[in-house]
Amino acid sequence: MAVLQMKRISICALKKDRKPILELLQRCGAVEVDSILPEDSVFSHADTSANRSVFQKNITAAESALEILGQYVPEKKSMFASLEGREWKTSRDYDLFAQKHDAVMEIVYQITALSRSIAENKSEVIKLEGQLEALQPWLGLDLPMRFKGTGQTRAFIGTLPGGMDLEAVLTGLAGQNPDLPPVHVEIVSSSQDQTCVFVLCHKDGAGQVEEALRGIGFARPSNPTKLAPTQRKQELDEKIAQAQKEIEQAEQKMISFADKRAEIRFAIDYFTMRAEKYAVIGELAQSKRAFVLTGYILAKKADRLKNELEKRFDLAVEFTNCDPAVDPPIVLQNHPFSAPVEGVLESFGLPGRGEVDPCSVMSIFYYVLFGLMLSDAAYGLLVVIGCGVALLKFKNMENGMRKTLQMFFFCGISTTFWGFMFGSFFGDLVGVVATTFFGRPDIALGPIWFEPVKEPMRMLVFSMLIGIIHLFAGLAIKAYQYAKQGAWLDILYDVVFWYMLLTGLVVFALSNSMFVGILQLSFILPPLAGTIGIIVAGIGAIGILATAGRESRSPFKRLLKGAYGLYGVTGYLSDILSYSRLLALGLATGVIATVVNSMGSMLGGGIGGAIVFILVFLIGHTLNLAINLLGAYVHTNRLQFVEFFGKFYEGGGRAFRPFAVHTQYYNIKEDFQHE
């Protein structure tokens, strides 16, 4: 339960050492760089946008090359690839790659060029095949399609609409011009859509023949060939074969680059790191021979980084406390039990100024509430086993994924505990199986405590009790925050008075027979306790009424704000009722599981019944686990964000964003980083 202390860092070094210093800082990931030094006659800021643009272009090209390789040489990935994390590389690997990145980029450009060549050749094949298809009706013609005739003749090569035979063509021509000179007509091919014809006539009557042909729908080919169709077909076949050969050669060459994937990925990370480094260079205050870097660093890493820098370079390093007027970036540190819920807190907002890290307290309630909502021992064991195996097997898992699995691991333990307490193991699976397949209705898994389905009111009371404890814990954290600030009166006004009001009302309610009867409690407090409770509640209410608007100078406004603050008691009652979702989701899990078991056992015992039971069991419980696992996660988060955080927490802190190795495929290892 700690927000780690930050310090300001200032580094003044020689410009000749800028590159190795920045690379060391980047691999260490210990400093968040900011630019607070203005430009003047000595120091200025460099424009690195052109360099970063080149790096981004290389990154884009390398990513495109990887995508192209994936199309031609698919990479086999495990279904658990997302859990494997990134491979570690040393700083020496980085330095060695810096010497050959040009060669890797040459491979990238070759892959891109091959892909372009393949695409162009495929497009050419499609175009040639289209021409070949258009040429098919003319293969019976042994003359070039551009043939115009001889010295004394004129030739017309083209198409007529629809399917026509020689008689139909001649009749059509005669119908257009009864005095038409003699013509020679050959049907090259005929289909339902068109008829290809060759018409020859004397040159003196060419005009009349052409006019008659147009009258019956004659049209010349759109792209007549210089060669005879059979020769053109042979030419097209050769071009198609050549294009396909080039495609095959390019694909084989592409496949030969499959073993370069690792180097291309490293290139992406390499240029990503360089782009980030040049972004930082653009923020540095630089003179002709020196530069100044400023930023934030974790206090616990300050001395180690200083020693490391001074050991390697001639420079000056200075640490100062953070400016109280400026909120420093936030880094959380918690023990292994609470650290997994840091992601949940960060999704709401990091602690703001004066706020504490609530993860230690929140984690306890988070796991308990999640377990109560899922509340099935078998489901909990499945979650525990699944998360536990993944955590043990995938040692190199990303930190965010590891924390998420650790969180669900603890949630699974809580679910298992509450499942046994309430007697739920895949619902009533044990009893159903014993009765249906073994004829032993006397065997069943009973609850250690009670069964919520049979005693829902008892579960509701327990849920509301958990809610009261949860809300009171939020008020306790608020008191702790005030204590750190020395605001002792605020503890009285904003915490103690609320404790008195709420506790007094609860005690009074528990002394009321009607309220106790509604909740079906087995006890009732004596009237004296109720009297004391209402007096304590009254004192708390008067205190809230008098102090809730204390920041106002006007007595009238102070009274109105006090009344509004006292009205907040209805919000507490609403918050307590919100915890009835523990009952609702817990019952939903158990009831659906029971229904699934009942459906599976409808055919009774025997082999057929067992097969049906297994199928219904697998499908039904898988869906039930998935749906209620999601429901438990969502509603547990809601109870933290709305009810719990609403009592003391605002957030608004800024996450620590160090100048580090933000790579996609590899982690670059620096000894200092893993101190």
Stockholm file with secondary structure:
# STOCKHOLM 1.0

chainA/1-675         MAVLQMKRISICALKKDRKPILELLQRCGAVEVDSILPEDSVFSHADTSANRSVFQKNITAAESALEILGQYVPEKKSMFASLEGREWKTSRDYDLFAQKHDAVMEIVYQITALSRSIAENKSEVIKLEGQLEALQPWLGLDLPMRFKGTGQTRAFIGTLPGGMDLEAVLTGLAGQNPDLPPVHVEIVSSSQDQTCVFVLCHKDGAGQVEEALRGIGFARPSNPTKLAPTQRKQELDEKIAQAQKEIEQAEQKMISFADKRAEIRFAIDYFTMRAEKYAVIGELAQSKRAFVLTGYILAKKADRLKNELEKRFDLAVEFTNCDPAVDPPIVLQNHPFSAPVEGVLESFGLPGRGEVDPCSVMSIFYYVLFGLMLSDAAYGLLVVIGCGVALLKFKNMENGMRKTLQMFFFCGISTTFWGFMFGSFFGDLVGVVATTFFGRPDIALGPIWFEPVKEPMRMLVFSMLIGIIHLFAGLAIKAYQYAKQGAWLDILYDVVFWYMLLTGLVVFALSNSMFVGILQLSFILPPLAGTIGIIVAGIGAIGILATAGRESRSPFKRLLKGAYGLYGVTGYLSDILSYSRLLALGLATGVIATVVNSMGSMLGGGIGGAIVFILVFLIGHTLNLAINLLGAYVHTNRLQFVEFFGKFYEGGGRAFRPFAVHTQYYNIKEDFQHE
#=GR chainA/1-675 SS CEECCEEEEEEEEEGGGHHHHHHHHHHHTCEEEECCCCCCSSCBCCCCHHHHHHHHHHHHHHHHHHHHHHHHSCCCCCTTHHHHCCEEEEHHHHHHHHTTHHHHHHHHHHHHHHHHHHHHHHHHHHHHHHHHHHHGGGTTCCSCTTCCCCSSEEEEEEEEESCCCHHHHHHHHHHHCTTCCCEEEEEEEECSSEEEEEEEEEGGGHHHHHHHHHHTTCBCCSSCCSSCHHHHHHHHHHHHHHHHHHHHHHHHHHHHTGGGHHHHHHHHHHHHHHHHHHHHHTTSEECSSEEEEEEEEEHHHHHHHHHHHHHHSCEEEEEEECCTTSCCCBCEECCTTTGGGHHHHHHHCBCCTTCCCCHHHHHHHHHHHHHHHHCCHHHHHHHHHHHHHHHHHCTTCCHHHHHHHHHHHHHHHHHHHHHHHHTCBTTBHHHHHHHHHHCCTTCCCCCSSCCTTTCHHHHHHHHHHHHHHHHHHHHHHHHHHHHHHTCHHHHIIIIIHHHHHHHHHHHHHHTCHHHHHHHTCSCCCCHHHHHHHHHHHHHHHHHHHHHTTTTCSSHHHHHHHHHHHHHTHHHHHHHHHHTTHHHHHHHHHHHHHHHHHHHHTTTCSHHHHHHHHHHHHHHHHHHHHHHHHHHHHHHHHHIIIIIIGGGTCCCCBCBCCCSCCCCSSEEEECGGGGC
#=GC SS_cons         CEECCEEEEEEEEEGGGHHHHHHHHHHHTCEEEECCCCCCSSCBCCCCHHHHHHHHHHHHHHHHHHHHHHHHSCCCCCTTHHHHCCEEEEHHHHHHHHTTHHHHHHHHHHHHHHHHHHHHHHHHHHHHHHHHHHHGGGTTCCSCTTCCCCSSEEEEEEEEESCCCHHHHHHHHHHHCTTCCCEEEEEEEECSSEEEEEEEEEGGGHHHHHHHHHHTTCBCCSSCCSSCHHHHHHHHHHHHHHHHHHHHHHHHHHHHTGGGHHHHHHHHHHHHHHHHHHHHHTTSEECSSEEEEEEEEEHHHHHHHHHHHHHHSCEEEEEEECCTTSCCCBCEECCTTTGGGHHHHHHHCBCCTTCCCCHHHHHHHHHHHHHHHHCCHHHHHHHHHHHHHHHHHCTTCCHHHHHHHHHHHHHHHHHHHHHHHHTCBTTBHHHHHHHHHHCCTTCCCCCSSCCTTTCHHHHHHHHHHHHHHHHHHHHHHHHHHHHHHTCHHHHIIIIIHHHHHHHHHHHHHHTCHHHHHHHTCSCCCCHHHHHHHHHHHHHHHHHHHHHTTTTCSSHHHHHHHHHHHHHTHHHHHHHHHHTTHHHHHHHHHHHHHHHHHHHHTTTCSHHHHHHHHHHHHHHHHHHHHHHHHHHHHHHHHHIIIIIIGGGTCCCCBCBCCCSCCCCSSEEEECGGGGC
//
